[in-house]
Amino acid sequence: MAELIPAFLPDWLVYNPSDPPGYPNGRRLTDDTADLIVALLTRGRVTSDKVGPHTDLLGEFPYLGAPHQSP
């Protein structure tokens, strides 16, 4: 177990702008991080918060469209 810790919790951050986004080079705007956190916290028993990722991305900053509205 101890040998796995550096792979998942390194003490440095690498960013290479020539690499595509995604692990380990940051996250993509379409990554549904809330689902990942829910699954991690529940040990996979709950895998979704039933809210999809943004699909209305913009081509320029701030890149994200309007926030999700409450049902």
Rosetta blueprint (number, residue, H / E / L):
1 M L
2 A L
3 E L
4 L L
5 I H
6 P H
7 A H
8 F H
9 L L
10 P L
11 D L
12 W L
13 L L
14 V L
15 Y L
16 N L
17 P L
18 S L
19 D L
20 P L
21 P L
22 G L
23 Y L
24 P L
25 N L
26 G L
27 R L
28 R L
29 L L
30 T L
31 D L
32 D L
33 T H
34 A H
35 D H
36 L H
37 I H
38 V H
39 A H
40 L H
41 L H
42 T L
43 R L
44 G L
45 R L
46 V L
47 T L
48 S L
49 D L
50 K L
51 V L
52 G L
53 P L
54 H L
55 T L
56 D L
57 L L
58 L L
59 G L
60 E L
61 F L
62 P L
63 Y L
64 L L
65 G L
66 A L
67 P L
68 H L
69 Q L
70 S L
71 P L
